[in-house]
Amino acid sequence: MSNVLFDAIVAGREHGNGELFIGGAGADTDDQAFLDLSARMAAVLLDRGVDPGDRVAVQVSKSIEALALYIACIRTGAVFLPLNTAYTESELRYFIGDASPRVLVLDPQKRDMGERLIGPSQLLTLDAGRGGSLMDRASASEALLDTVPREGSDLAAILYTSGTTGRSKGAMLTHSNLLSNARTLVSCWQFSSSDVLLHALPIFHTHGLFVACNVMLLCGGRMIFQPGFSTDAVLEALPSATTMMGVPTFYTRLLADKRFTRDSVSHMRLFISGSAPLLADTHREFEARTGQRILERYGMTETNMNTSNPVDGDRIAGTVGLALPGVEVRVCKPETTTPLPAGEVGILHVRGPNVFAGYWQMPEKTREELLEDGFFITGDLATIDERQYVTIVGRSKDLIISGGYNIYPKELELLIDELPGVTESAVVGVPHPDFGEAVVAVVVRDGSAAADELNAENVISALADRLARFKQPKKVEFVSELPRNTMGKVQKNLLRDTLSDSFV
């Protein structure tokens, strides 16, 4: 029996010229060196007692070695569990407790924290400079010659996403989920071994890992692997690239730089945007500046990519395009499976080989959102027009997407409500020209002496060590009371409307 995902990656690399990384953080790393590194890392995991199905949790900086660790997990049948590098110890404690990983891999500077979270025997370290105990052990290990057999239905990864109660949910993604979606994207976006992808995305996220990296691994192309987004670094690397995937923030920052011109991108084949809504104004400004139209697509942690504007055909600003081949979409009345006519707003449902296997250790939540007919209830409000283009018009949940990262307001509200001088709070996302949405906290003081000293600065300061930076409010507003309906529910839509011009 084969290892379906790893075998496909190896076959994909055979279509290329032997190089996987050029320039950037992984200057001139060839296929053989990368695969050999993953094989030695796989040997380390097996030596640490990692069995097929065991979770390997990873919170490390972006690097070639970090990507090789993902491949090592695929080779050994382990379940890869990437974690946002901004998560604090208190946040990591939930994920470690819920997923019960066999091994945790952290930056060496976080060794003490790792030992508190999981103990020294289950801890490995890795940094972006090829340092850490994982690299030391891999360098001394014989490469794993064989891969552990895995079928398409076996788990390949768990990615945590925000839940409707504020509790993060682990989306279980199979080998077939990842492979089918990557193959579809290679075809639809016309990727080939001649492509060079400018990769400035994080790799703890679906976009940077399962879309960008898997696509390039399968097509035989090369990547310019940058540690993060820097306008200067991206502009310097553009002449060597043919394609780029990014979040709207990337494109707004490029447009803010006068060096980003039509001539600077004349050789580029494709710009792709996702993870957050791309403003129609950004789409139009980009075309006016460069003569190219950004291709916007739509996906989720639970499904990878669902829809895309076409490479050849109309890329319509404000839409996320058509359902990908093999993927079905429908818009239904809330809490029903009754499809709505073209143009009407409803809840978007998705079905296809890309749809996840369910939520880790949450069977009831899985049954609620993954229907018996195979459709997944995305929670996004959408319309489908007569040409079958999908437009996302909002979210039925209060999820905030800022800079491509998911933020659930309840988590922030619980922490803010604990602060001295606070009666209650409500957290909303409002439009932001750079991040798509920005987090705003609306706070009601309790009238105590502590409340007299409560201001925006000390609310934000109190959250600094308890939340990842991307979750922290960019603005705090104080009100005498929160707006409520007759049932006593806070009307966040009114708050969003009131605060919509906060960052304009």
KOLGU-965485 format. One record per residue (C-alpha): z, x, y. Coordinates in steps of 0.25 Angstrom, whole numbers. Each point is the difference from the previous one (the first is absolute). Example, Ala and Ser with C-alpha at 12.3 -4.5 7.8 and 13.67 -1.06 7.14 Angstrom:
2
+-------+-------+-------+
|     z |     x |     y |
+-------+-------+-------+
|    31 |    49 |   -18 |
|    -2 |     6 |    14 |
+-------+-------+-------+
//
This chain:
504
+-------+-------+-------+
|     z |     x |     y |
+-------+-------+-------+
|     0 |     0 |     0 |
|    -4 |     5 |    14 |
|     8 |     1 |    13 |
|    -9 |   -10 |     7 |
|     3 |     4 |    15 |
|     1 |    15 |    -2 |
|   -12 |     1 |    -9 |
|    -8 |    -8 |    11 |
|     5 |    10 |    11 |
|    -4 |    12 |    -9 |
|   -14 |    -6 |    -2 |
|    -1 |    -3 |    15 |
|     3 |    15 |     3 |
|   -12 |     4 |    -9 |
|    -9 |    -7 |    10 |
|     4 |    10 |    12 |
|    -2 |    14 |     3 |
|    13 |     5 |    -5 |
|     8 |    -1 |    13 |
|    10 |   -11 |     3 |
|     6 |     5 |    13 |
|    -6 |     7 |    12 |
|     7 |     4 |    12 |
|    13 |    -7 |     5 |
|    13 |     2 |    -8 |
|    -8 |     3 |   -13 |
|   -10 |    10 |     4 |
|   -10 |     2 |   -10 |
|     7 |    -5 |   -13 |
|    -9 |    -2 |   -11 |
|     0 |   -11 |   -11 |
|     4 |    10 |   -11 |
|    12 |     5 |     8 |
|     5 |   -14 |     4 |
|    -1 |    -5 |   -15 |
|     7 |    12 |    -5 |
|    11 |    -2 |    10 |
|     2 |   -14 |    -5 |
|     0 |     4 |   -14 |
|    11 |    10 |     2 |
|     8 |   -10 |     8 |
|    -2 |   -10 |   -11 |
|     6 |    10 |   -10 |
|    12 |     1 |    10 |
|     2 |   -15 |    -1 |
|    -1 |    -1 |   -15 |
|    10 |    12 |     0 |
|     9 |    -9 |     8 |
|     0 |   -11 |   -10 |
|   -10 |    -9 |     7 |
|    -6 |   -10 |   -10 |
|   -12 |    -9 |     2 |
|     5 |   -12 |     9 |
|    11 |     8 |     6 |
|     0 |     0 |    15 |
|    -1 |    13 |     9 |
|     4 |    -3 |    14 |
|    -6 |     9 |    11 |
|     4 |     2 |    14 |
|    -7 |    13 |     5 |
|    -9 |     4 |    11 |
|   -15 |    -2 |    -1 |
|    -6 |    12 |    -7 |
|   -10 |     4 |   -11 |
|    11 |     2 |    -9 |
|     6 |   -14 |     2 |
|   -14 |    -6 |    -4 |
|     0 |     9 |   -12 |
|    14 |    -6 |    -4 |
|    -6 |   -14 |     1 |
|   -11 |     5 |   -10 |
|    11 |     6 |    -9 |
|     6 |   -13 |    -1 |
|   -13 |    -7 |    -4 |
|    -2 |    11 |   -11 |
|    14 |    -2 |    -6 |
|     0 |   -15 |     1 |
|    11 |     0 |    10 |
|     1 |   -11 |    11 |
|    -2 |     7 |    13 |
|    10 |    -6 |    11 |
|    -4 |     6 |    14 |
|    10 |    -2 |    11 |
|    -2 |     0 |    15 |
|     5 |    14 |     5 |
|     7 |    -7 |    12 |
|    10 |    -8 |    -9 |
|    14 |     3 |     2 |
|    10 |     3 |   -11 |
|     6 |   -14 |     1 |
|   -14 |    -6 |    -2 |
|    -4 |    10 |   -12 |
|    13 |    -5 |    -7 |
|    -6 |   -14 |    -2 |
|   -13 |     6 |    -5 |
|     7 |     9 |   -10 |
|    10 |   -10 |    -5 |
|   -11 |   -10 |    -2 |
|   -11 |     8 |    -6 |
|    10 |     9 |    -8 |
|   -10 |    12 |     0 |
|     1 |    11 |   -11 |
|    -3 |    11 |    11 |
|     1 |     0 |    15 |
|    -8 |    10 |     8 |
|     4 |     3 |    14 |
|    -2 |    11 |    11 |
|    10 |    12 |    -3 |
|     7 |    -3 |    13 |
|     4 |   -13 |    -5 |
|     6 |     6 |   -13 |
|    14 |    -5 |     3 |
|    -4 |   -14 |     3 |
|    -8 |     0 |   -13 |
|    12 |     5 |    -8 |
|     8 |   -12 |     6 |
|   -11 |   -10 |    -4 |
|    -3 |     4 |   -14 |
|     7 |    13 |    -4 |
|    -5 |    14 |    -1 |
|    -6 |    -1 |   -14 |
|   -10 |   -10 |     4 |
|    -4 |     6 |    13 |
|   -12 |     9 |     3 |
|    -4 |     5 |    14 |
|   -13 |     2 |     7 |
|    -4 |     4 |    14 |
|   -14 |     0 |     7 |
|     0 |    16 |    -1 |
|    -1 |     0 |   -15 |
|    15 |     2 |    -1 |
|    11 |    -6 |    -8 |
|     5 |    -1 |   -14 |
|   -12 |    -8 |    -5 |
|   -10 |    11 |     4 |
|     9 |    11 |    -6 |
|     1 |    -7 |   -13 |
|   -15 |    -4 |     0 |
|    -4 |    15 |     3 |
|     8 |     4 |   -12 |
|    -5 |   -11 |    -9 |
|   -12 |    -1 |   -10 |
|   -10 |   -11 |     5 |
|     1 |   -13 |    -8 |
|   -13 |     1 |    -9 |
|     0 |   -15 |    -4 |
|     2 |   -12 |     8 |
|     9 |   -12 |    -4 |
|    -8 |   -12 |    -5 |
|     0 |   -12 |    10 |
|    -7 |   -13 |     0 |
|    -5 |    -8 |    12 |
|    12 |    -9 |    -1 |
|    10 |    11 |     0 |
|     8 |     2 |    13 |
|    -5 |    12 |     9 |
|     8 |    -2 |    13 |
|    11 |    -9 |     7 |
|    -1 |    -2 |    15 |
|    11 |    -7 |     7 |
|    -4 |   -10 |    10 |
|     8 |   -10 |     9 |
|     6 |   -12 |    -6 |
|     2 |   -14 |     6 |
|    15 |     1 |    -1 |
|     0 |    14 |     6 |
|     2 |     7 |   -14 |
|   -12 |    10 |    -3 |
|    -8 |    -4 |   -12 |
|    -6 |    10 |    -9 |
|   -15 |    -3 |    -2 |
|    -4 |     4 |   -14 |
|   -14 |     6 |     0 |
|    -8 |     3 |   -13 |
|   -10 |    11 |    -4 |
|   -11 |   -11 |     0 |
|     5 |    -6 |    14 |
|    -2 |    14 |     6 |
|   -13 |     4 |    -7 |
|    -7 |   -13 |     2 |
|     3 |     0 |    14 |
|    -4 |    14 |     3 |
|   -13 |    -1 |    -8 |
|    -4 |   -13 |     8 |
|     3 |     7 |    13 |
|    -8 |    12 |    -4 |
|   -12 |    -9 |    -2 |
|     2 |    -9 |    12 |
|     3 |    11 |    10 |
|   -11 |     8 |    -6 |
|     8 |    13 |    -2 |
|    -6 |    11 |    -8 |
|     2 |    15 |    -3 |
|    -6 |     4 |    13 |
|    11 |    -7 |     8 |
|    11 |     7 |     7 |
|    12 |    -9 |     4 |
|     9 |     4 |    12 |
|    13 |    -4 |    -6 |
|    11 |    -1 |    10 |
|     8 |   -12 |    -6 |
|    13 |     1 |    -8 |
|     0 |     0 |   -15 |
|    12 |    -8 |    -3 |
|    -8 |   -13 |     4 |
|   -11 |    -8 |    -7 |
|   -10 |     4 |    11 |
|     1 |    15 |     0 |
|     3 |     1 |   -15 |
|    -7 |   -10 |    -8 |
|   -11 |    -3 |     9 |
|    -4 |    13 |     7 |
|     4 |    10 |   -11 |
|    -4 |    -8 |   -12 |
|   -14 |    -3 |     6 |
|    -2 |    15 |     3 |
|     5 |     4 |   -14 |
|   -10 |   -10 |    -7 |
|   -12 |     3 |     9 |
|     0 |    15 |    -1 |
|     2 |     2 |    15 |
|     9 |     9 |     8 |
|    11 |    -2 |     9 |
|     5 |     6 |    13 |
|    15 |    -2 |    -3 |
|     8 |     0 |    13 |
|    15 |    -1 |     0 |
|     0 |   -12 |    10 |
|    -8 |    -5 |    11 |
|    -2 |     9 |    12 |
|   -11 |    -3 |    10 |
|    -3 |    15 |     2 |
|    -1 |     3 |   -15 |
|    -8 |   -12 |    -3 |
|   -10 |     3 |    11 |
|    -1 |    14 |    -5 |
|    -2 |    -4 |   -14 |
|   -11 |   -11 |     3 |
|   -12 |     9 |    -1 |
|     3 |     3 |   -14 |
|     2 |   -14 |    -4 |
|    -9 |   -12 |    -4 |
|    10 |   -11 |    -1 |
|    14 |    -4 |     5 |
|    10 |   -10 |    -4 |
|    11 |    -4 |    10 |
|     9 |   -10 |     6 |
|    -3 |    -6 |    13 |
|    10 |    10 |     7 |
|   -10 |    11 |    -4 |
|   -11 |    -6 |     7 |
|     7 |    -4 |    13 |
|     5 |    14 |     1 |
|   -14 |     6 |    -2 |
|    -5 |   -10 |    11 |
|    10 |     5 |     9 |
|    -5 |    14 |     0 |
|   -13 |     3 |     8 |
|    -4 |    11 |   -11 |
|    -3 |   -12 |    -9 |
|   -14 |    -2 |     3 |
|   -13 |    -6 |    -7 |
|    -5 |    15 |    -2 |
|    14 |     3 |    -7 |
|    -3 |   -10 |   -11 |
|   -15 |     0 |    -1 |
|     1 |     6 |   -14 |
|    10 |   -10 |    -5 |
|    -4 |   -10 |   -10 |
|    12 |   -10 |     0 |
|    13 |    -3 |     7 |
|     9 |   -10 |    -8 |
|    13 |    -6 |     6 |
|    11 |    -8 |    -7 |
|    15 |    -2 |    -2 |
|     1 |    -8 |    13 |
|    -9 |    -9 |     8 |
|   -10 |     7 |     8 |
|    -1 |    -6 |    14 |
|   -14 |    -5 |     3 |
|     0 |     7 |    13 |
|     3 |    13 |    -7 |
|   -12 |    -3 |    -9 |
|    -9 |    -2 |    12 |
|     5 |    12 |     8 |
|    -3 |     9 |   -13 |
|   -14 |    -5 |    -1 |
|    -3 |     2 |    15 |
|     6 |    14 |    -1 |
|    -6 |     5 |   -13 |
|   -11 |   -10 |    -3 |
|     7 |    -2 |   -14 |
|     7 |   -13 |    -5 |
|    13 |     2 |    -7 |
|     0 |    -6 |   -13 |
|    13 |    -9 |    -2 |
|     5 |    -4 |   -13 |
|    13 |    -7 |    -5 |
|     9 |     3 |   -11 |
|    15 |     0 |    -4 |
|    10 |     8 |    -8 |
|    -1 |   -10 |   -11 |
|   -15 |     0 |    -1 |
|    -6 |    12 |     6 |
|   -13 |    -4 |     7 |
|    -5 |   -15 |     0 |
|   -11 |    -1 |    10 |
|    -8 |     9 |     9 |
|   -11 |    -1 |    10 |
|   -13 |     5 |    -6 |
|    -6 |    14 |     2 |
|   -13 |    -6 |     1 |
|     0 |   -13 |     7 |
|     8 |    -7 |    11 |
|    14 |     6 |     3 |
|     6 |   -11 |     8 |
|    11 |     4 |    10 |
|    13 |    -8 |    -3 |
|    -3 |    -3 |   -15 |
|     3 |     8 |   -12 |
|   -13 |    -3 |    -6 |
|    -4 |    -5 |   -14 |
|     7 |     0 |   -13 |
|    -2 |    12 |    -8 |
|    -9 |    -1 |   -13 |
|     9 |    -5 |   -11 |
|    10 |    -5 |    10 |
|     2 |   -15 |     3 |
|     6 |    -6 |    13 |
|     4 |   -14 |     4 |
|     8 |    -6 |    11 |
|     9 |   -11 |    -4 |
|    10 |   -10 |     6 |
|    14 |     6 |     1 |
|     8 |    -1 |   -13 |
|   -12 |    -6 |    -8 |
|   -13 |     5 |    -7 |
|    -9 |   -10 |     7 |
|   -11 |     8 |     7 |
|    -4 |    -3 |    14 |
|   -14 |    -2 |     6 |
|    -6 |    12 |     8 |
|     6 |     3 |    13 |
|    14 |    -6 |    -3 |
|    12 |     8 |     1 |
|     9 |     1 |   -13 |
|     6 |    10 |    -9 |
|    -9 |    11 |    -6 |
|     0 |     1 |   -15 |
|    -6 |    12 |    -7 |
|    -4 |     2 |   -15 |
|    -7 |    11 |    -7 |
|     3 |    13 |    -8 |
|     6 |     6 |    12 |
|    12 |    -9 |     0 |
|    13 |     6 |    -4 |
|     8 |    -3 |   -13 |
|    12 |    -6 |     7 |
|    13 |     4 |     7 |
|     9 |    10 |    -6 |
|    12 |    -7 |    -6 |
|    -3 |   -13 |     8 |
|    -6 |   -10 |   -10 |
|     3 |   -12 |     9 |
|    -6 |     6 |    12 |
|   -12 |     4 |    -8 |
|    -2 |   -14 |    -5 |
|     1 |    -5 |    14 |
|   -11 |     9 |     6 |
|    -9 |     3 |   -13 |
|    -5 |   -14 |    -4 |
|    -3 |    -3 |   -15 |
|   -15 |    -1 |     4 |
|     0 |    15 |     4 |
|     0 |    -2 |    15 |
|    10 |     7 |     9 |
|     6 |    -7 |    12 |
|    -2 |    11 |    11 |
|     9 |    -7 |    10 |
|   -11 |     2 |    10 |
|    -6 |   -11 |     9 |
|   -15 |     1 |     0 |
|   -13 |    -7 |     1 |
|   -13 |     2 |    -8 |
|   -13 |    -4 |     8 |
|   -13 |    -5 |    -6 |
|    -5 |    14 |    -2 |
|    13 |     3 |    -8 |
|     5 |    10 |    10 |
|    15 |     0 |     0 |
|     9 |     0 |    13 |
|    15 |     3 |    -1 |
|     6 |    -9 |    11 |
|    15 |     3 |    -2 |
|    10 |     0 |   -11 |
|     9 |   -11 |    -6 |
|    11 |    10 |    -2 |
|     6 |     8 |    12 |
|    -5 |    13 |    -5 |
|    -3 |    10 |    11 |
|   -10 |    11 |    -2 |
|     1 |    11 |    10 |
|    -9 |    12 |    -1 |
|    -4 |    -4 |   -14 |
|    15 |    -1 |    -5 |
|     6 |   -13 |    -5 |
|    13 |    -4 |     7 |
|     9 |   -12 |    -4 |
|     8 |    -5 |    12 |
|    12 |    -5 |    -9 |
|     4 |    14 |    -3 |
|     1 |     4 |    15 |
|     7 |   -13 |     3 |
|    11 |     2 |   -10 |
|     3 |    14 |     6 |
|    -1 |    -5 |    15 |
|     9 |   -12 |    -3 |
|    11 |    10 |    -5 |
|     1 |     7 |    13 |
|    12 |    -3 |     9 |
|    -3 |   -10 |    11 |
|   -12 |    -6 |    -8 |
|     0 |   -15 |    -3 |
|   -14 |     0 |    -7 |
|   -13 |     5 |     1 |
|   -15 |    -2 |    -3 |
|   -10 |    10 |    -2 |
|   -15 |    -2 |     2 |
|   -13 |     7 |     1 |
|    -9 |    -1 |    13 |
|   -13 |     6 |     3 |
|    -1 |    15 |     3 |
|   -13 |     7 |     4 |
|     4 |    13 |    -8 |
|     8 |    -5 |   -13 |
|    -7 |   -14 |    -1 |
|    14 |    -6 |     0 |
|    13 |     5 |     6 |
|    14 |    -4 |    -4 |
|     8 |    -7 |    10 |
|    15 |    -4 |    -2 |
|     5 |   -13 |     7 |
|    15 |     1 |     1 |
|    11 |   -10 |     4 |
|    13 |     6 |     5 |
|    14 |    -6 |    -4 |
|     7 |     0 |    13 |
|    10 |    11 |    -4 |
|     4 |    13 |     7 |
|    -9 |     7 |   -10 |
|   -12 |    -9 |     4 |
|     2 |     5 |    15 |
|    -4 |    14 |    -5 |
|   -11 |    -5 |    -9 |
|   -14 |     4 |     5 |
|   -14 |     3 |    -6 |
|     3 |    15 |     0 |
|    13 |    -1 |    -9 |
|    -6 |   -10 |    -9 |
|   -12 |     9 |    -3 |
|     9 |    12 |    -1 |
|     9 |    -8 |   -10 |
|   -12 |    -2 |    -9 |
|    -5 |    14 |     0 |
|     7 |     6 |   -12 |
|    -1 |   -13 |    -8 |
|   -15 |    -3 |     1 |
|   -13 |     8 |    -1 |
|    -6 |     2 |    13 |
|   -12 |    -9 |    -2 |
|    10 |   -12 |    -2 |
|     8 |     3 |    13 |
|    -2 |   -10 |    12 |
|    -9 |     5 |    11 |
|     7 |   -10 |     9 |
|    13 |    -8 |     0 |
|     1 |   -13 |     8 |
|    13 |    -8 |     3 |
|     0 |   -15 |     1 |
|    11 |   -10 |     1 |
|    -4 |    -7 |   -12 |
|   -12 |     0 |   -10 |
|   -10 |   -12 |     0 |
|     2 |    -9 |   -12 |
|    -6 |   -13 |    -6 |
|     7 |   -12 |    -3 |
|     3 |     6 |   -14 |
|     7 |    11 |     7 |
|   -11 |    10 |    -5 |
|    -3 |    11 |    10 |
|   -14 |    -2 |     6 |
|    -5 |    14 |    -1 |
|   -14 |    -4 |     5 |
|     6 |    -4 |    13 |
|     6 |    14 |     1 |
|   -13 |     7 |    -3 |
|    -7 |    -9 |    10 |
|    10 |     4 |    11 |
|     0 |    14 |    -3 |
|   -15 |     2 |    -3 |
|    -3 |     7 |    13 |
|    11 |    10 |    -2 |
|    -9 |    12 |    -3 |
|   -13 |    -4 |     7 |
+-------+-------+-------+
//
